[in-house]
Amino acid sequence: MKVLVTGATGFTGGHLAATLAARGDEVRALVRPKSRARFDRSPLSAAGVTAAEGDLTNAASMRRATEGIEVVYHIAATYREAGQPDSAYRAINVQGTRHVLESAREAGVRRVVHCSTGGVHGDIAHPPATEAAPFNPGDVYQQTKLEAERLAREFGTSTGLDVVVARPIGIYGPGDTRFLRMFRGLARGRFPLIGSGQVFYHLTFIDDLVEGFRLCGTVPGARGRTYVLAGPRYTTLEALIGLVAAELKVDPPKVHLPVWPVWTAGLLCEMVCIPLRIEPPLYRRRVDFYTKSRAFDTTRARTELGFAPMVDLEEGIRRTAAWYRSEGLL
């Protein structure tokens, strides 16, 4: 098929574009002009992925990018960045999604796979959560991703465009650095355990997630549906930390720090750093990592898509740690 991947210069979108190209799809990547030189030097270019220069905020460039495309995988979004105004999140995550949808409809695209996030559910009060769990976004990133998801579904309903929504959970794997802080902290004996450690955490290895996206784009019966894409199992945060420590051959943290003093320190750091556009050394969202449960039920994706994640936690952690070591990050 002829497919367009937005966000292909990022971790998830890049893996998806490379996998689809390896399977024989004709893959086009939306690439911002300032990222073009980096894309041309990347493995994606060598793999035959072509670049369509454009930007989610530029409707005309999106129309050009979608010409002749059969399936759009809309992965791109703006993530959390210190000092970034709320308007920037809405311009990219919400209005940018509108441009993708409108361009896809005008170009006669067969299906749009919209990447949302499991974060729209926030803290899972009654784990494991299904796609029908209550929404409870905890910050502007999650709020705008929820707005974009609702926009995508409503657009599909009102226009007849085939839209599938995917909610990935806890993405990790070689090439990603979001969990580097945990791995490096444990390796150096400086990773704190805040709170009880008994909240649930659910990770999804990048290879499994990419296959879930591919199924969302190709299974006919997925039209109009929403799917949680998560790994084979969840565990407690304390157990997850224990698995990482075991892979690194270090002792897990034994002391549990109280939550509220650390949360208050995070608030103070944000108040000082964010107005100066400095990344805070500690902020409240990092404390959320220790206090909010994330555990999901993937029954719908398994039964309707045939989604069958293969990489369990121990293997995924092993591969991720090996990549960190190979890059000299540990």
DOMARVEX-67499 format. One record per residue (C-alpha): y, x negated, z. Coordinates in steps of 0.5 Angstrom, whole numbers, padded with zeros to 4 digits, always signed. Layout:
# residues N
YXZ
...
This chain:
# residues 330
+0000+0000+0000
+0007-0002-0001
+0010-0002+0007
+0017-0004+0010
+0017-0007+0017
+0023-0007+0021
+0024-0012+0026
+0019-0017+0023
+0023-0023+0025
+0021-0021+0032
+0014-0022+0036
+0011-0015+0035
+0014-0014+0028
+0012-0021+0026
+0005-0020+0028
+0004-0013+0024
+0007-0016+0018
+0003-0022+0018
-0003-0017+0019
-0002-0012+0014
+0000-0018+0009
-0007-0021+0010
-0011-0014+0009
-0008-0014+0002
-0002-0009+0003
+0005-0011-0001
+0009-0012+0005
+0017-0012+0005
+0021-0014+0012
+0028-0012+0013
+0031-0018+0015
+0039-0019+0017
+0043-0024+0013
+0044-0028+0019
+0036-0029+0020
+0035-0030+0012
+0034-0038+0013
+0030-0037+0019
+0025-0032+0015
+0025-0036+0009
+0022-0042+0013
+0017-0038+0017
+0010-0036+0016
+0011-0029+0014
+0015-0032+0007
+0009-0037+0006
+0004-0031+0007
+0007-0027+0001
+0012-0022+0006
+0018-0021+0002
+0025-0020+0005
+0030-0014+0004
+0036-0016+0007
+0039-0011+0011
+0041-0008+0018
+0039-0002+0022
+0047+0000+0022
+0048+0000+0015
+0045+0006+0012
+0046+0003+0005
+0042-0003+0006
+0037+0001+0009
+0037+0006+0003
+0035-0001-0002
+0030-0003+0003
+0026+0003+0003
+0026+0004-0005
+0019+0004-0007
+0016+0004+0000
+0010+0008+0002
+0010+0007+0009
+0015+0005+0014
+0013+0001+0021
+0020+0002+0025
+0019-0003+0030
+0026-0006+0031
+0030-0005+0037
+0035-0008+0041
+0032-0010+0048
+0035-0011+0054
+0041-0016+0054
+0046-0018+0060
+0053-0015+0058
+0051-0011+0052
+0055-0004+0052
+0051+0002+0052
+0054+0003+0045
+0050-0002+0042
+0044+0000+0044
+0045+0007+0041
+0048+0004+0035
+0042+0000+0034
+0036+0004+0037
+0039+0011+0036
+0043+0011+0030
+0039+0006+0027
+0033+0010+0027
+0037+0016+0024
+0038+0011+0018
+0031+0009+0017
+0029+0016+0017
+0034+0019+0012
+0033+0013+0008
+0025+0014+0008
+0026+0022+0006
+0031+0020+0000
+0026+0015-0002
+0020+0019-0002
+0016+0015+0003
+0010+0018+0005
+0010+0016+0013
+0014+0013+0018
+0011+0010+0024
+0016+0010+0029
+0015+0005+0035
+0018+0008+0042
+0016+0005+0048
+0011+0007+0054
+0018+0006+0058
+0020+0013+0057
+0015+0015+0062
+0018+0010+0067
+0015+0010+0074
+0008+0014+0073
+0007+0018+0079
+0000+0021+0078
-0003+0015+0074
-0006+0015+0069
-0001+0018+0064
-0002+0021+0058
+0003+0023+0052
+0005+0029+0056
+0007+0026+0062
+0014+0027+0064
+0020+0023+0062
+0023+0018+0067
+0027+0013+0063
+0030+0008+0068
+0035+0004+0064
+0040+0005+0058
+0034+0001+0053
+0029+0006+0055
+0034+0012+0055
+0036+0010+0048
+0029+0009+0046
+0027+0016+0048
+0033+0019+0045
+0031+0016+0038
+0024+0018+0039
+0026+0025+0040
+0030+0024+0034
+0024+0022+0030
+0020+0028+0032
+0026+0033+0031
+0027+0030+0024
+0020+0030+0022
+0020+0038+0024
+0026+0040+0020
+0025+0036+0014
+0018+0035+0013
+0018+0028+0013
+0011+0025+0016
+0013+0022+0022
+0008+0019+0027
+0011+0016+0034
+0007+0010+0038
+0009+0008+0045
+0006+0001+0046
+0005-0001+0053
+0006-0008+0056
+0005-0012+0050
+0003-0020+0051
-0001-0025+0047
+0001-0032+0044
+0008-0032+0041
+0011-0028+0046
+0015-0031+0052
+0016-0024+0056
+0010-0026+0061
+0012-0034+0061
+0016-0033+0068
+0009-0030+0071
+0005-0036+0068
+0010-0041+0069
+0012-0039+0076
+0004-0039+0078
+0003-0045+0075
+0008-0049+0079
+0007-0045+0086
+0013-0041+0086
+0012-0034+0084
+0013-0029+0089
+0009-0023+0090
+0014-0017+0092
+0012-0011+0096
+0004-0009+0096
+0002-0011+0090
-0002-0004+0089
+0002-0001+0084
-0002-0001+0077
+0000-0005+0071
-0003-0004+0064
-0003-0010+0058
-0004-0009+0051
-0006-0015+0047
-0002-0016+0041
-0008-0016+0036
-0010-0009+0039
-0003-0006+0038
-0002-0008+0031
-0009-0005+0029
-0006+0001+0033
+0000+0001+0029
-0004+0000+0023
-0008+0007+0024
-0002+0010+0026
+0000+0009+0019
-0006+0010+0015
-0010+0016+0019
-0008+0022+0015
-0009+0027+0021
-0004+0023+0025
+0002+0027+0022
+0007+0029+0027
+0003+0026+0033
+0005+0022+0039
+0000+0016+0041
+0000+0012+0047
-0003+0005+0045
-0005+0001+0051
-0011-0004+0052
-0018-0003+0055
-0016-0002+0062
-0011-0003+0067
-0011-0006+0074
-0007-0007+0080
-0001-0012+0080
-0004-0016+0085
-0011-0017+0081
-0007-0018+0075
-0003-0024+0078
-0010-0026+0081
-0013-0026+0074
-0007-0031+0071
-0008-0035+0077
-0015-0036+0076
-0014-0038+0069
-0009-0043+0071
-0014-0046+0077
-0008-0045+0082
-0008-0040+0088
-0005-0033+0088
+0001-0032+0092
-0001-0030+0099
+0006-0028+0102
+0008-0021+0101
+0016-0021+0101
+0019-0014+0103
+0022-0010+0097
+0029-0008+0099
+0032-0015+0101
+0030-0017+0094
+0033-0011+0090
+0040-0012+0094
+0040-0019+0092
+0039-0017+0085
+0044-0012+0085
+0049-0017+0087
+0047-0022+0082
+0048-0016+0077
+0055-0015+0079
+0057-0022+0079
+0054-0024+0072
+0054-0018+0068
+0061-0018+0067
+0061-0025+0065
+0056-0024+0060
+0051-0029+0064
+0044-0027+0065
+0043-0026+0072
+0038-0030+0075
+0035-0024+0079
+0036-0017+0077
+0034-0010+0079
+0029-0009+0073
+0025-0015+0075
+0024-0012+0082
+0022-0006+0078
+0016-0010+0076
+0013-0010+0083
+0014-0003+0085
+0013+0002+0079
+0006+0004+0077
+0004+0003+0069
-0002+0006+0068
-0004+0010+0061
-0010+0014+0058
-0011+0013+0051
-0016+0018+0050
-0012+0021+0044
-0011+0015+0040
-0018+0013+0041
-0021+0020+0039
-0016+0022+0034
-0014+0015+0031
-0021+0011+0032
-0017+0006+0036
-0021+0002+0040
-0018-0004+0043
-0022-0010+0044
-0019-0016+0048
-0020-0015+0055
-0015-0018+0060
-0019-0024+0062
-0019-0026+0054
-0012-0024+0053
-0010-0028+0059
-0014-0034+0057
-0011-0034+0050
-0004-0033+0052
-0005-0039+0057
-0008-0043+0052
-0002-0042+0047
+0003-0043+0053
+0000-0050+0054
+0000-0052+0047
+0007-0050+0046
+0009-0055+0053
+0011-0049+0056
+0007-0049+0063
